[in-house]
Amino acid sequence: MFFSVIIPVYNRPLEIRELLESLTHQSYADFEVIIVEDGSIITCEKIIPLFKDKLSVSYYLIKNIGQGFARNFGMEKAKGEYFVLFDSDCIIPPDYFSILIAAITNRKLDAHGGPDDAGQGFSDFQKAINYSMTSLLTTGGIRGKLKDPAKYQARGYNMGLSKEAFEVTKGFVDPNKGEDIELSIRLKKSGFKLELVEEAFVYHKRKNTFRSFLRQSFSFGQNRVNVSRYHPDAIQLIHFLPVFFLMGWLFGVALLLKASPVSFWILQLYNIWILLVFFDSLIKYRSLVVGFLAIFTSFGQLSFYGAGLIYGLMEKLVSEGKL
């Protein structure tokens, strides 16, 4: 077989069932599935037998070691020539592997990353979160809409690498703090060809509440700093845009409290951005509710990512004795 699909899971049996069901409908079926139960209390062990006649699926229950190392465990068990990694909350479109094998063959890829999207059956809030994570008005250009696919840094919910690339790099070196970005950078530095395959998208069925989404956005900012511990060039100017976004509206509000006329012009820029987010998400999803929710999820995502990046940088300076 060519593909080995590696899926780490932690306390999410219902998600695994949806994911495995989507894999039974693939137009290209030469793949195995390896489920790595990462120390779950609520396991998916009873779900796996439901698919034994439909998929070549293996199941491993291990102690909790973090998703990065759980993926390494799965890749060590894999029999395929190319390893595809999904998160447990993804649903895979039926032509995913047909598209991917064509891209690997035609573009001679050693590794890839793919974008995520929201399915028609997703809730309004899930669509709003998806918009915030994929729009060019937030951080979408970083996550799947780059003009140069070779600049893409793959994310663990939808990425893959060849068996050779795994054997050379040894996979992930961090359990869960930007480990996918770190591996993407290291793969390229090792001479492997990693590119975005924009057509190989997944439906990412996030289960966030608004509070957990903000907390996750904060951790994404921290994780970018963690990656810079391995690769000092991992933080570039574009990653500070959320910081500028956060500091801009805080500065505007501070001036407003002082009755400064400058605050009007600063906050007007944010009003324009809010209108752009509302109408862009409204057009994309054809829903006033999604358009309204996208304002809050996008504002929160940028602000908390920026706060997380600042916090992570402060932590790093303290740990290095520079502050």
Summary of the structure (lengths in Angstrom):
residues: 323
radius of gyration: 20.5
end to end distance: 53.1
largest distance: 69.5
contacts: 1102
relative contact order: 0.13
helix: 54%
strand: 14%
